[in-house]
Amino acid sequence: MSKTYGDITERLLKLPVGGSCVVNVRRPDRYLKTVRKYAPATEWRVEHLDEGKVMTRVR
């Protein structure tokens, strides 16, 4: 069976609580929508940096 999401989404789903990763994307909301689909109880925080967006798994 093939994967239904990409590498960035997979990295986000594997993050532990309190873990962060920097992604270089224009629309982090698209990734948040996807990770919420696969992990609906997870909360996320997105911060903007010069080199990309920092996405943190809050809970």
Sequence and secondary structure as in RCSB ss.txt:
>XXXX:A:sequence
MSKTYGDITERLLKLPVGGSCVVNVRRPDRYLKTVRKYAPATEWRVEHLDEGKVMTRVR
>XXXX:A:secstr
   SS HHHHHHHH  TT EEEE  S HHHHHHHHHHH TT  EEEEEETTEEEEEE  
